[in-house]
Amino acid sequence: MTQLAEPRALAEVASLLRHAVAGGAPAVEVYAPATGRKIVDLPQSSTADIDRAFAEARRAQQVWARTPVAERAAVLRRFHDIVLAEQDAILDIVQTETGKSRAHAFDEVGDVAVNARYYASVAGRLLATRRPRGVLPVLTRVDVRHRPKGVVAVISPWNYPLALAASDALPALIAGNAVVARPDNQTALTALWAIDAAERAGLPRGLWQAVLGRGSAIGGEVIARADYIDYTGSSATGRTIARQAGERLIGYSLELGGKNPLLVLDDADIARAAKIAVRACFASAGQLCESIERIYVHDKVYDAFTAEFVSNVKEIRLGGGLDFDSDMGSLTFQRQIDTVAAHVDDAVAKGATVLAGGKARPDLGPYFYEPTVLAGVRPGMTVYREETFGPVVSLYRVGSDDEAVEQANDTAYGLNASVWTRDTARGRAVAARINAGSVNVNEGFIAAWGSADAPSGGLGISGTGRRHGPEGLLKYIDTQTIAVQRVLPIAPLPGMSEELWAKAMTAYFGVMKTLRQK
């Protein structure tokens, strides 16, 4: 295993920590999952630190909101260039903090670059003042303006620390808001690197800040001060945040868990489906809300798909080096490997069969677990309904498209799904019947996720609100309607009775309908 490259990954820690508003609470130790080596003594934020961060953010936001959108877009374009040019450094940090493979870490670099470029391109149009038709054409002028929320709290998790910290902050910033981030302690350096890169791209200091601490310690304090909440994480915590935001009557966007299905129809390209399904299941060691955990295969192709898929899974190379020599990295926490082992052991004890993997690999590092394929999973097994959030997938045999859709929809989650068929029209029709915010046909999750102009988010207990697309920016603004009435009032003319006014307006409404005017 390649050792962590300290000169690139860890030498800049001191300069990165200056972007955190922290130090008022005792520091915590953070360790690299792949090796168990200590990364940093991470300062923590006190209530006073949080007050200071929000106060500074509000001051910076007042100036930023008056900055032309074109200038804000220029910052995002320069940020895009820095992320791509300095990807080796941020890939090292992401790998060091999460334990994931370099290929899966690069997915985050790509996501951030695409979103920076996209929002820099569309923000001018989306934020432009709109002139809708007034109640009385010509006489009524209406302007719809977009106003930033103020200070947005971006509460991001540890599993995709660059993508989920930066790609949610960028549209908030270009919309004219400030951002106070609360990244997970485990991956705080990644978020701080993103803030540093943004400031080097021209973002005013104080506009994007980070406070550090466990959610249970400071999450409520952050929510109590924010004007909008963007959260990615567990469904249980999402419910708590929704209640807290509801008490304050502020908006929120939540992307939560998933128990995502992949459907292999009877006409699928088996070799291609089996190959792409490996990435769909085991990206970031399965620690991905969009990850596939259930595969439903038509009986006609079940044996062929299973053989091909299991063969591909057994070829996955495990490792923790800061290079592209490994296909899958480590889990990030002891609790994750404990959950994975508990789900697999419970399934096996109740009659499931392990077709690949099924055991931890402490010889590679403390939290490595083999990519695992299960068959014979039934109701009553923990893995059947609960999200594993690890490198475990279950195979199920189905007899028809209808059965596959019914089984795919037998869940409280609804985040992502995948359908495989040679007939793309059939695939789209099946996809439309699946209860999920995104469905990929002949892809696992990247086709929908990477299409920055399309919204992404969950149904059911997978969340509410959307990231990406116009929706991913417009959630961070309030609309203001300014209506100016000219020449004549919207009221009876002098000497006109209310009855005659009502008749005149009734005739007017009929004419407008005939002319098909809004």
SEMAR-286178 format. One record per residue (C-alpha): residue in three letters; z, x, y; residue number from 1; chain. Coordinates in steps of 0.001 Angstrom, whole numbers, plus 500000, padded with zeros to 6 digits. Example, Ala and Ser with C-alpha at 12.3 -4.5 7.8 and 13.67 -1.06 7.14 Angstrom:
2
ATOM;ALA;507800;512300;495500;1;A
ATOM;SER;507140;513670;498940;2;A
END
This chain:
518
ATOM;MET;500000;500000;500000;1;A
ATOM;THR;499086;501272;503461;2;A
ATOM;GLN;502169;501830;505588;3;A
ATOM;LEU;502594;500051;508915;4;A
ATOM;ALA;500793;501966;511624;5;A
ATOM;GLU;503577;502482;514130;6;A
ATOM;PRO;501460;504152;516838;7;A
ATOM;ARG;499319;501030;517252;8;A
ATOM;ALA;501568;498183;516132;9;A
ATOM;LEU;504984;499147;517397;10;A
ATOM;ALA;504668;501752;520120;11;A
ATOM;GLU;504156;499141;522845;12;A
ATOM;VAL;507220;497027;522012;13;A
ATOM;ALA;509180;498041;525124;14;A
ATOM;SER;506345;497141;527481;15;A
ATOM;LEU;505759;493840;525705;16;A
ATOM;LEU;509408;492804;525919;17;A
ATOM;ARG;509235;492865;529710;18;A
ATOM;HIS;507242;489628;529481;19;A
ATOM;ALA;510189;487835;527871;20;A
ATOM;VAL;512797;486131;530042;21;A
ATOM;ALA;515602;487107;527699;22;A
ATOM;GLY;518655;489287;527341;23;A
ATOM;GLY;521405;486870;528268;24;A
ATOM;ALA;522215;486208;524600;25;A
ATOM;PRO;522805;488696;521748;26;A
ATOM;ALA;519682;490279;520267;27;A
ATOM;VAL;518478;489557;516723;28;A
ATOM;GLU;516901;491957;514259;29;A
ATOM;VAL;513341;491250;513149;30;A
ATOM;TYR;511866;492753;509968;31;A
ATOM;ALA;508336;493192;508626;32;A
ATOM;PRO;507832;490775;505698;33;A
ATOM;ALA;505449;493009;503767;34;A
ATOM;THR;507799;496021;503672;35;A
ATOM;GLY;511248;494922;504764;36;A
ATOM;ARG;511239;497522;507540;37;A
ATOM;LYS;512871;496700;510836;38;A
ATOM;ILE;510451;495965;513683;39;A
ATOM;VAL;512643;495348;516717;40;A
ATOM;ASP;515985;494262;518111;41;A
ATOM;LEU;514667;491148;519843;42;A
ATOM;PRO;516492;489992;522986;43;A
ATOM;GLN;517455;486328;523128;44;A
ATOM;SER;517454;483905;526031;45;A
ATOM;SER;520530;482257;527499;46;A
ATOM;THR;520570;478983;529426;47;A
ATOM;ALA;520492;481027;532624;48;A
ATOM;ASP;517400;482865;531373;49;A
ATOM;ILE;515681;479554;530661;50;A
ATOM;ASP;516574;478246;534117;51;A
ATOM;ARG;515120;481399;535641;52;A
ATOM;ALA;511912;481154;533612;53;A
ATOM;PHE;511257;477553;534621;54;A
ATOM;ALA;512096;478190;538269;55;A
ATOM;GLU;509671;481107;538449;56;A
ATOM;ALA;507028;479147;536542;57;A
ATOM;ARG;507278;476244;538997;58;A
ATOM;ARG;506826;478552;541969;59;A
ATOM;ALA;503802;480202;540386;60;A
ATOM;GLN;502320;476857;539371;61;A
ATOM;GLN;502280;475527;542919;62;A
ATOM;VAL;499942;478329;543960;63;A
ATOM;TRP;497888;478271;540770;64;A
ATOM;ALA;497210;474527;541055;65;A
ATOM;ARG;495438;475200;544370;66;A
ATOM;THR;493340;478010;542868;67;A
ATOM;PRO;489703;476946;542339;68;A
ATOM;VAL;488854;476136;538739;69;A
ATOM;ALA;486088;478755;538792;70;A
ATOM;GLU;488673;481466;539469;71;A
ATOM;ARG;490902;480205;536671;72;A
ATOM;ALA;487890;480222;534332;73;A
ATOM;ALA;487140;483822;535254;74;A
ATOM;VAL;490623;484797;534034;75;A
ATOM;LEU;489953;483163;530669;76;A
ATOM;ARG;486631;484955;530325;77;A
ATOM;ARG;488265;488318;530974;78;A
ATOM;PHE;491047;487408;528528;79;A
ATOM;HIS;488359;486630;525920;80;A
ATOM;ASP;486925;490116;526384;81;A
ATOM;ILE;490315;491843;526128;82;A
ATOM;VAL;491212;490016;522903;83;A
ATOM;LEU;487969;491118;521255;84;A
ATOM;ALA;488022;494650;522635;85;A
ATOM;GLU;491656;495289;521664;86;A
ATOM;GLN;491646;493414;518379;87;A
ATOM;ASP;492838;496403;516351;88;A
ATOM;ALA;496121;496460;518251;89;A
ATOM;ILE;496795;492724;518017;90;A
ATOM;LEU;495715;492610;514363;91;A
ATOM;ASP;498315;495286;513611;92;A
ATOM;ILE;501016;493289;515386;93;A
ATOM;VAL;500086;489998;513701;94;A
ATOM;GLN;500032;491639;510284;95;A
ATOM;THR;503292;493459;510886;96;A
ATOM;GLU;505108;490311;511988;97;A
ATOM;THR;503656;487860;509435;98;A
ATOM;GLY;502673;489927;506400;99;A
ATOM;LYS;499255;488236;506203;100;A
ATOM;SER;496033;490036;505294;101;A
ATOM;ARG;493863;491510;508028;102;A
ATOM;ALA;490982;489138;507290;103;A
ATOM;HIS;493297;486166;507806;104;A
ATOM;ALA;494749;487742;510943;105;A
ATOM;PHE;491205;488090;512300;106;A
ATOM;ASP;490819;484307;512000;107;A
ATOM;GLU;493345;484115;514822;108;A
ATOM;VAL;491457;486565;517015;109;A
ATOM;GLY;488315;484511;516514;110;A
ATOM;ASP;490111;481255;517292;111;A
ATOM;VAL;491562;482546;520562;112;A
ATOM;ALA;488260;484070;521698;113;A
ATOM;VAL;486319;480876;520942;114;A
ATOM;ASN;488839;478676;522761;115;A
ATOM;ALA;489008;480965;525797;116;A
ATOM;ARG;485229;480929;526093;117;A
ATOM;TYR;485003;477172;525518;118;A
ATOM;TYR;487583;476106;528089;119;A
ATOM;ALA;486244;478564;530637;120;A
ATOM;SER;482858;476867;530214;121;A
ATOM;VAL;483889;473191;530315;122;A
ATOM;ALA;486931;473089;532585;123;A
ATOM;GLY;484923;472697;535779;124;A
ATOM;ARG;483225;469583;534443;125;A
ATOM;LEU;486319;468086;532824;126;A
ATOM;LEU;488518;468602;535889;127;A
ATOM;ALA;485991;467516;538514;128;A
ATOM;THR;486889;464470;540604;129;A
ATOM;ARG;485135;461425;539152;130;A
ATOM;ARG;483609;458625;541268;131;A
ATOM;PRO;483670;455387;539232;132;A
ATOM;ARG;482316;452070;540522;133;A
ATOM;GLY;484712;450219;542792;134;A
ATOM;VAL;485599;446545;542552;135;A
ATOM;LEU;483135;445797;545392;136;A
ATOM;PRO;480205;448255;545203;137;A
ATOM;VAL;479560;450141;548453;138;A
ATOM;LEU;482623;448558;550066;139;A
ATOM;THR;485121;450095;547634;140;A
ATOM;ARG;485111;453841;547081;141;A
ATOM;VAL;487148;455100;544129;142;A
ATOM;ASP;487991;458724;543353;143;A
ATOM;VAL;489760;459712;540122;144;A
ATOM;ARG;491495;463043;540516;145;A
ATOM;HIS;493111;465246;537887;146;A
ATOM;ARG;496578;466614;538557;147;A
ATOM;PRO;498295;469204;536333;148;A
ATOM;LYS;501489;468126;534591;149;A
ATOM;GLY;503466;471037;536051;150;A
ATOM;VAL;505220;473295;533546;151;A
ATOM;VAL;504128;472914;529926;152;A
ATOM;ALA;506359;474075;527080;153;A
ATOM;VAL;504360;475545;524191;154;A
ATOM;ILE;506636;475778;521140;155;A
ATOM;SER;504706;477744;518546;156;A
ATOM;PRO;505486;478721;514939;157;A
ATOM;TRP;505384;482000;513042;158;A
ATOM;ASN;502478;481371;510673;159;A
ATOM;TYR;499590;481634;513175;160;A
ATOM;PRO;501370;483345;516054;161;A
ATOM;LEU;498350;484330;518142;162;A
ATOM;ALA;496206;481225;517652;163;A
ATOM;LEU;499012;478721;518124;164;A
ATOM;ALA;500624;480519;521058;165;A
ATOM;ALA;497473;481338;523023;166;A
ATOM;SER;494933;478671;522122;167;A
ATOM;ASP;497333;475910;523207;168;A
ATOM;ALA;498395;477734;526371;169;A
ATOM;LEU;494846;478451;527603;170;A
ATOM;PRO;493767;474835;528304;171;A
ATOM;ALA;497161;474136;529887;172;A
ATOM;LEU;496680;477094;532214;173;A
ATOM;ILE;493100;476374;533206;174;A
ATOM;ALA;494148;472773;533937;175;A
ATOM;GLY;496446;474174;536653;176;A
ATOM;ASN;499751;474218;534809;177;A
ATOM;ALA;502282;476948;534200;178;A
ATOM;VAL;503420;477613;530622;179;A
ATOM;VAL;506846;478487;529306;180;A
ATOM;ALA;506409;479533;525692;181;A
ATOM;ARG;509034;479495;522980;182;A
ATOM;PRO;507506;481504;520124;183;A
ATOM;ASP;509323;481967;516846;184;A
ATOM;ASN;511552;485044;516854;185;A
ATOM;GLN;509712;486463;513848;186;A
ATOM;THR;506406;486631;515704;187;A
ATOM;ALA;507468;486877;519342;188;A
ATOM;LEU;505696;490207;519911;189;A
ATOM;THR;502329;488572;519212;190;A
ATOM;ALA;502958;485930;521890;191;A
ATOM;LEU;504152;488586;524326;192;A
ATOM;TRP;500998;490624;523690;193;A
ATOM;ALA;498916;487545;524563;194;A
ATOM;ILE;500832;487082;527832;195;A
ATOM;ASP;500365;490764;528643;196;A
ATOM;ALA;496635;490525;527950;197;A
ATOM;ALA;496340;487423;530143;198;A
ATOM;GLU;498059;489156;533048;199;A
ATOM;ARG;495766;492143;532655;200;A
ATOM;ALA;492910;489621;532822;201;A
ATOM;GLY;494161;488451;536205;202;A
ATOM;LEU;496623;485664;535414;203;A
ATOM;PRO;499333;485639;538112;204;A
ATOM;ARG;502662;487010;536922;205;A
ATOM;GLY;505213;484304;536182;206;A
ATOM;LEU;502618;481670;535330;207;A
ATOM;TRP;502874;482214;531546;208;A
ATOM;GLN;506317;483275;530380;209;A
ATOM;ALA;508254;483371;527138;210;A
ATOM;VAL;511854;482542;526360;211;A
ATOM;LEU;513211;483724;523022;212;A
ATOM;GLY;515602;482160;520587;213;A
ATOM;ARG;515886;479916;517562;214;A
ATOM;GLY;514712;476369;518105;215;A
ATOM;SER;518141;475058;517163;216;A
ATOM;ALA;519667;477237;519895;217;A
ATOM;ILE;517289;476796;522835;218;A
ATOM;GLY;514688;474188;521852;219;A
ATOM;GLY;516591;471349;523499;220;A
ATOM;GLU;517073;473376;526663;221;A
ATOM;VAL;513332;474040;526889;222;A
ATOM;ILE;512448;470382;526333;223;A
ATOM;ALA;515000;469295;528945;224;A
ATOM;ARG;513155;471290;531637;225;A
ATOM;ALA;509505;470862;530672;226;A
ATOM;ASP;506970;468364;532036;227;A
ATOM;TYR;505005;468259;528764;228;A
ATOM;ILE;505654;469504;525224;229;A
ATOM;ASP;503120;471069;522877;230;A
ATOM;TYR;504665;471727;519450;231;A
ATOM;THR;503325;472954;516129;232;A
ATOM;GLY;505633;472978;513135;233;A
ATOM;SER;507369;470771;510596;234;A
ATOM;SER;507231;466986;510550;235;A
ATOM;ALA;511032;466797;510587;236;A
ATOM;THR;511327;468854;513773;237;A
ATOM;GLY;508394;466966;515274;238;A
ATOM;ARG;510324;463715;514982;239;A
ATOM;THR;513280;465283;516794;240;A
ATOM;ILE;511074;466558;519607;241;A
ATOM;ALA;509384;463162;519949;242;A
ATOM;ARG;512785;461517;520387;243;A
ATOM;GLN;513867;464073;522974;244;A
ATOM;ALA;510596;463759;524898;245;A
ATOM;GLY;510798;459977;524687;246;A
ATOM;GLU;514234;459998;526278;247;A
ATOM;ARG;512723;461837;529247;248;A
ATOM;LEU;509489;459808;529239;249;A
ATOM;ILE;507352;462937;529158;250;A
ATOM;GLY;504234;463439;527097;251;A
ATOM;TYR;503932;465511;523942;252;A
ATOM;SER;501420;466701;521386;253;A
ATOM;LEU;502568;467470;517841;254;A
ATOM;GLU;500653;469138;515012;255;A
ATOM;LEU;502858;468948;511966;256;A
ATOM;GLY;502628;469420;508199;257;A
ATOM;GLY;499924;468679;505671;258;A
ATOM;LYS;499363;468088;501967;259;A
ATOM;ASN;495633;468480;502248;260;A
ATOM;PRO;493102;467388;499586;261;A
ATOM;LEU;489775;468869;498530;262;A
ATOM;LEU;487330;466627;496641;263;A
ATOM;VAL;484678;468087;494318;264;A
ATOM;LEU;482086;465375;493662;265;A
ATOM;ASP;479926;465285;490550;266;A
ATOM;ASP;476895;466838;492274;267;A
ATOM;ALA;478710;469710;494003;268;A
ATOM;ASP;477498;473297;493980;269;A
ATOM;ILE;480272;474527;491695;270;A
ATOM;ALA;479977;478248;492376;271;A
ATOM;ARG;480012;477767;496140;272;A
ATOM;ALA;482797;475186;496068;273;A
ATOM;ALA;484993;477382;493891;274;A
ATOM;LYS;484476;480405;496131;275;A
ATOM;ILE;485216;478663;499433;276;A
ATOM;ALA;488121;476724;497928;277;A
ATOM;VAL;489897;480036;497340;278;A
ATOM;ARG;489993;480723;501071;279;A
ATOM;ALA;490827;477096;501845;280;A
ATOM;CYS;493872;477291;499574;281;A
ATOM;PHE;495146;480826;500091;282;A
ATOM;ALA;494422;481791;503716;283;A
ATOM;SER;497595;483359;505102;284;A
ATOM;ALA;499124;482995;501628;285;A
ATOM;GLY;498890;479214;501978;286;A
ATOM;GLN;501143;479252;505051;287;A
ATOM;LEU;498741;477125;507034;288;A
ATOM;CYS;499098;473448;507989;289;A
ATOM;GLU;495373;472974;507235;290;A
ATOM;SER;495616;474667;503823;291;A
ATOM;ILE;494400;472829;500717;292;A
ATOM;GLU;497186;472029;498225;293;A
ATOM;ARG;495437;469347;496098;294;A
ATOM;ILE;491994;469522;494466;295;A
ATOM;TYR;490425;466404;492916;296;A
ATOM;VAL;487480;467228;490656;297;A
ATOM;HIS;485084;464742;489093;298;A
ATOM;ASP;485400;464671;485305;299;A
ATOM;LYS;481728;465607;484916;300;A
ATOM;VAL;482263;469015;486556;301;A
ATOM;TYR;486011;469510;486087;302;A
ATOM;ASP;485807;472112;483318;303;A
ATOM;ALA;483068;474137;485027;304;A
ATOM;PHE;484809;474086;488404;305;A
ATOM;THR;488196;474930;486938;306;A
ATOM;ALA;486840;477930;485050;307;A
ATOM;GLU;485001;479255;488108;308;A
ATOM;PHE;487877;478610;490502;309;A
ATOM;VAL;490560;480142;488290;310;A
ATOM;SER;488370;483183;487684;311;A
ATOM;ASN;487989;483682;491445;312;A
ATOM;VAL;491714;483235;492043;313;A
ATOM;LYS;492567;485879;489463;314;A
ATOM;GLU;490384;488360;491352;315;A
ATOM;ILE;492348;488017;494617;316;A
ATOM;ARG;493719;491396;495714;317;A
ATOM;LEU;497299;491333;497003;318;A
ATOM;GLY;498530;493872;499523;319;A
ATOM;GLY;500192;494501;502844;320;A
ATOM;GLY;498151;497291;504366;321;A
ATOM;LEU;496885;497240;507954;322;A
ATOM;ASP;493272;497224;506793;323;A
ATOM;PHE;490707;494953;505162;324;A
ATOM;ASP;491412;496169;501624;325;A
ATOM;SER;493536;493134;500600;326;A
ATOM;ASP;492480;489506;500171;327;A
ATOM;MET;495929;487955;500536;328;A
ATOM;GLY;499153;489233;502031;329;A
ATOM;SER;502809;488423;501822;330;A
ATOM;LEU;504788;485305;502524;331;A
ATOM;THR;506821;485654;505703;332;A
ATOM;PHE;510371;484616;504786;333;A
ATOM;GLN;512703;484475;501825;334;A
ATOM;ARG;512926;480706;502289;335;A
ATOM;GLN;509162;480437;501818;336;A
ATOM;ILE;509147;482348;498549;337;A
ATOM;ASP;512164;480330;497398;338;A
ATOM;THR;510298;477076;498087;339;A
ATOM;VAL;507169;478278;496315;340;A
ATOM;ALA;509121;479394;493252;341;A
ATOM;ALA;511104;476139;493180;342;A
ATOM;HIS;507925;474011;493301;343;A
ATOM;VAL;506212;476003;490554;344;A
ATOM;ASP;509285;476202;488319;345;A
ATOM;ASP;509969;472476;488683;346;A
ATOM;ALA;506371;471612;487805;347;A
ATOM;VAL;506355;473888;484739;348;A
ATOM;ALA;509714;472544;483549;349;A
ATOM;LYS;508276;469005;483714;350;A
ATOM;GLY;505093;469806;481817;351;A
ATOM;ALA;502589;471331;484222;352;A
ATOM;THR;500446;474287;483159;353;A
ATOM;VAL;499997;477502;485146;354;A
ATOM;LEU;496308;478444;485088;355;A
ATOM;ALA;496695;481467;487378;356;A
ATOM;GLY;499560;483271;489082;357;A
ATOM;GLY;502956;481652;488876;358;A
ATOM;LYS;505264;484543;489677;359;A
ATOM;ALA;506643;486700;492457;360;A
ATOM;ARG;505501;490297;492926;361;A
ATOM;PRO;508487;492284;494210;362;A
ATOM;ASP;506675;495457;493162;363;A
ATOM;LEU;504403;494916;496178;364;A
ATOM;GLY;507021;493829;498693;365;A
ATOM;PRO;509971;491460;499089;366;A
ATOM;TYR;507990;488249;499680;367;A
ATOM;PHE;504796;488592;497693;368;A
ATOM;TYR;503893;485745;495345;369;A
ATOM;GLU;500743;485471;493271;370;A
ATOM;PRO;498135;482844;494216;371;A
ATOM;THR;498921;480036;491803;372;A
ATOM;VAL;496855;477249;490245;373;A
ATOM;LEU;498558;474368;488429;374;A
ATOM;ALA;497151;471671;486155;375;A
ATOM;GLY;498890;468643;484699;376;A
ATOM;VAL;500879;467914;487860;377;A
ATOM;ARG;502208;464355;487864;378;A
ATOM;PRO;504360;462063;490016;379;A
ATOM;GLY;507990;463079;489769;380;A
ATOM;MET;507217;466768;490192;381;A
ATOM;THR;508250;468141;493582;382;A
ATOM;VAL;504868;469782;494183;383;A
ATOM;TYR;503068;466450;493696;384;A
ATOM;ARG;504018;465074;497128;385;A
ATOM;GLU;505958;467676;499100;386;A
ATOM;GLU;504201;470287;501200;387;A
ATOM;THR;504633;473704;499573;388;A
ATOM;PHE;503320;475795;502469;389;A
ATOM;GLY;502572;478653;500148;390;A
ATOM;PRO;499925;479943;497716;391;A
ATOM;VAL;500034;477010;495275;392;A
ATOM;VAL;497331;474434;494540;393;A
ATOM;SER;497185;471655;491923;394;A
ATOM;LEU;494035;470478;490119;395;A
ATOM;TYR;493458;466813;489225;396;A
ATOM;ARG;490700;465203;487151;397;A
ATOM;VAL;489103;462019;488586;398;A
ATOM;GLY;486375;459714;487315;399;A
ATOM;SER;484680;458539;490514;400;A
ATOM;ASP;484417;458942;494263;401;A
ATOM;ASP;486596;455871;494684;402;A
ATOM;GLU;489363;457354;492559;403;A
ATOM;ALA;489128;460675;494377;404;A
ATOM;VAL;489448;458973;497770;405;A
ATOM;GLU;492310;456795;496572;406;A
ATOM;GLN;494216;459823;495288;407;A
ATOM;ALA;493447;461866;498397;408;A
ATOM;ASN;494871;459086;500570;409;A
ATOM;ASP;498021;458723;498458;410;A
ATOM;THR;500138;460716;500893;411;A
ATOM;ALA;502079;460246;504108;412;A
ATOM;TYR;500242;463251;505584;413;A
ATOM;GLY;496794;463212;507175;414;A
ATOM;LEU;495807;466522;508705;415;A
ATOM;ASN;492809;468082;506946;416;A
ATOM;ALA;490547;467377;503970;417;A
ATOM;SER;487441;468806;502326;418;A
ATOM;VAL;484558;467183;500409;419;A
ATOM;TRP;482009;469052;498284;420;A
ATOM;THR;478588;467616;497406;421;A
ATOM;ARG;474914;468587;497545;422;A
ATOM;ASP;474190;465263;499299;423;A
ATOM;THR;475563;465677;502817;424;A
ATOM;ALA;475000;461999;503694;425;A
ATOM;ARG;477163;461083;500716;426;A
ATOM;GLY;479675;463686;501816;427;A
ATOM;ARG;479930;462219;505309;428;A
ATOM;ALA;480376;458725;503858;429;A
ATOM;VAL;483187;459881;501576;430;A
ATOM;ALA;484738;461901;504402;431;A
ATOM;ALA;484868;458818;506637;432;A
ATOM;ARG;487067;457081;504041;433;A
ATOM;ILE;489702;459822;503951;434;A
ATOM;ASN;492756;459412;506157;435;A
ATOM;ALA;492767;462779;507885;436;A
ATOM;GLY;492265;463976;511433;437;A
ATOM;SER;489609;466465;510260;438;A
ATOM;VAL;487390;466380;507179;439;A
ATOM;ASN;485064;469263;506297;440;A
ATOM;VAL;482008;468703;504136;441;A
ATOM;ASN;481100;471796;502101;442;A
ATOM;GLU;483752;473863;503897;443;A
ATOM;GLY;487515;474150;503615;444;A
ATOM;PHE;488924;473961;507135;445;A
ATOM;ILE;487144;476433;509406;446;A
ATOM;ALA;484069;474270;510146;447;A
ATOM;ALA;486163;471613;511885;448;A
ATOM;TRP;488868;473938;513207;449;A
ATOM;GLY;486402;476422;514638;450;A
ATOM;SER;484288;473779;516401;451;A
ATOM;ALA;486093;474129;519718;452;A
ATOM;ASP;484311;471173;521325;453;A
ATOM;ALA;485735;468811;518677;454;A
ATOM;PRO;489349;467583;518653;455;A
ATOM;SER;491761;468663;515920;456;A
ATOM;GLY;494989;466968;514938;457;A
ATOM;GLY;496783;464844;512407;458;A
ATOM;LEU;497350;461281;511283;459;A
ATOM;GLY;500522;459874;509758;460;A
ATOM;ILE;503376;462354;509588;461;A
ATOM;SER;500912;465177;510300;462;A
ATOM;GLY;501375;464539;513991;463;A
ATOM;THR;500020;462946;517129;464;A
ATOM;GLY;497855;464230;519951;465;A
ATOM;ARG;494959;466660;519699;466;A
ATOM;ARG;494133;470280;520387;467;A
ATOM;HIS;490601;471591;520976;468;A
ATOM;GLY;487778;469665;522597;469;A
ATOM;PRO;488090;467819;525909;470;A
ATOM;GLU;491208;466126;524549;471;A
ATOM;GLY;492889;469514;524202;472;A
ATOM;LEU;492640;470038;527958;473;A
ATOM;LEU;492961;466490;529291;474;A
ATOM;LYS;496337;466008;527584;475;A
ATOM;TYR;497716;468502;530100;476;A
ATOM;ILE;496701;466518;533196;477;A
ATOM;ASP;497640;463248;534880;478;A
ATOM;THR;494976;461118;536522;479;A
ATOM;GLN;495326;459761;540033;480;A
ATOM;THR;493125;456950;541350;481;A
ATOM;ILE;492476;456857;545090;482;A
ATOM;ALA;490689;453685;546238;483;A
ATOM;VAL;489437;453274;549809;484;A
ATOM;GLN;488364;449827;550958;485;A
ATOM;ARG;485795;449757;553776;486;A
ATOM;VAL;484571;447099;556231;487;A
ATOM;LEU;485760;443985;554408;488;A
ATOM;PRO;489102;443382;552683;489;A
ATOM;ILE;489404;442118;549134;490;A
ATOM;ALA;490746;438836;550390;491;A
ATOM;PRO;489421;435575;551892;492;A
ATOM;LEU;487457;436090;555096;493;A
ATOM;PRO;488877;434578;558276;494;A
ATOM;GLY;488688;430801;558002;495;A
ATOM;MET;487960;430841;554249;496;A
ATOM;SER;490348;428949;551968;497;A
ATOM;GLU;491801;430495;548841;498;A
ATOM;GLU;489898;427892;546801;499;A
ATOM;LEU;486561;428852;548326;500;A
ATOM;TRP;487430;432541;547854;501;A
ATOM;ALA;488120;431913;544158;502;A
ATOM;LYS;484757;430136;543768;503;A
ATOM;ALA;482924;432937;545562;504;A
ATOM;MET;484537;435592;543367;505;A
ATOM;THR;483788;433559;540238;506;A
ATOM;ALA;480122;433524;541190;507;A
ATOM;TYR;480280;437250;541932;508;A
ATOM;PHE;481767;438005;538503;509;A
ATOM;GLY;478966;436027;536851;510;A
ATOM;VAL;476292;437927;538780;511;A
ATOM;MET;477846;441267;537842;512;A
ATOM;LYS;477861;440282;534157;513;A
ATOM;THR;474205;439242;534362;514;A
ATOM;LEU;473361;442573;535965;515;A
ATOM;ARG;475482;444282;533284;516;A
ATOM;GLN;477529;446076;535890;517;A
ATOM;LYS;480926;447471;534999;518;A
END
